[in-house]
Amino acid sequence: MNKLYLLLILGLMLTACKNDESTEAVPVIDKLELPEWASDAVIYEANIRQMTEEGTFNAFSEHLERIANIGIELVWLMPIHPISEKNRKARGDLFAEDIEDPEERKKYLGSPYSVADYRAVNPDYGTMDDFRNLLAKAHELGLKVIIDWVPNHTGWDNPWITEHPDWYTWDDEGNIIDPIDYNTGKSWGWTDVADLNYDNQEMRKEMIETMKWWVEDIGIDGFRVDVAHGVPEDFFRTLIPVLTDINPEIFMLAESDRPIDLNNQSFHMDYAWSLHHKLNEIAQGHARASDIDAWSQKDKEIFEHGIHMNFTSNHDENSWGGTVFERMGDAHKMMAVFTATFEGMPLLYSGQEEPMKKRLAFFTKDTIGFKDYAYQDFYTTLFKLKKNNKALWNGKYGGDLVKLLDHEDVYAFTRKKDGDSILVILNMSDKEQTVTIPVDVAMQDVFEGANVRWSKGDELSLSAWQYYVLAN
């Protein structure tokens, strides 16, 4: 009986040890705080292929000083890796390799999100030394650089396909498949890429080692993670301590609006997709300014950590959803003011400072064609305000948003921090609106430069889509 009792105790101890080991296999991040350098940061998404006629790292480097002068501190580069040739998309369901005319076939450069080699750069963009030079110049200008990382899938001629076919998802017949929409159980339609299998621990290890290499050996400042919502969250909890051990001030952006990514502090920032859709609806007359309140209340209930990235455009929206002029019409500048002054970090996409009035082709060369920079002063005014006024800083570094008016179509708020304050009034409708000023105001109009004095009870008329940004 005593021997049996001892064996039982020993068995329980071994089980406990095994459970402890499995818990340690997925580290829990105590805190992933927003780095201090990002306290006042604005992010710029750079489409290397389309930014310049050359479409190279060296040519884009010539824009870095201009971008820094706008008030940008964080540059996100769309994928810089070689693009797979096998199953390279041309248009619709047509692959480039199925086009008989060789000259026509050359036009199709493929999706940058079809990665052929995680440890190399796209030769169309230049060499690894060219990229290092770009990175060095950015750092000299005080810019941080994050690269787009695609961990959910690879291109079909990525060496992992032949060297480690078990790292991919198979169908019942043993064929590697393209990614599946977890909402429907059907293909997303991304037939130019192969789905990675995160049940395979060896694949996870190599993915982490490769990302570690980019931070440790190349010196990038973080990652924008493509389809982060399609990758198991516990992968990121394993990854983050590895990266922060190398660079405690690394920056992580998730292409996701999955609450767990911020709540578990696997990322600093995610996409404000639902807010963006709401802004499109307001601009199109399908929603009203007051609907933002319900969005904000729900958002604060489900997100406990991190910040959102606010935007009026990005590469997906521009190419597939339409330009800001198509989606937002005459409201586009007012919406840009909202995204730059609302809680969160604003994004500027390549060409918005021109402004670019076309949808950029996704699979072919389609140069933005910078010429006038007609909106550059507009964005510089907004982003320099953000830098100089702590009320607009990001996350815990900035001031809380306090609504000023209860109005269906006019969204008005203040933010204050350490003696800095801003007051924003936005007519989010295509009709003239009149509001009653609820407080005494003595501030400066940021865009006009004039002193503004309003008394409590004054009436203010706003034309369609008009905005005021006042600061102390």
JOPE-V515589 format. One record per helix or strand of 2 or more residues. SS is the DSSP state (hx for helix, st for strand). FROM is the first residue (numbers start at 1). TO is the last residue. If there is no record, write none. Layout:
ss: {SS;SS}
from: {FROM;FROM}
to: {TO;TO}
This chain:
ss: {hx;hx;st;hx;hx;hx;st;st;st;hx;hx;hx;st;st;hx;hx;st;st;st;hx;st;hx;hx;st;hx;st;hx;hx;st;hx;hx;st;hx;hx;hx;st;st;st;st;st;st;st;st}
from: {2;36;43;48;57;64;74;89;94;96;102;128;144;153;159;165;180;186;193;201;222;228;233;251;259;269;273;291;307;315;324;345;376;390;395;401;410;420;433;441;451;459;467}
to: {24;38;46;51;61;70;77;91;95;98;106;140;149;155;163;167;181;187;196;218;225;230;246;254;263;271;283;302;310;321;341;349;388;392;397;403;417;427;436;445;454;462;471}
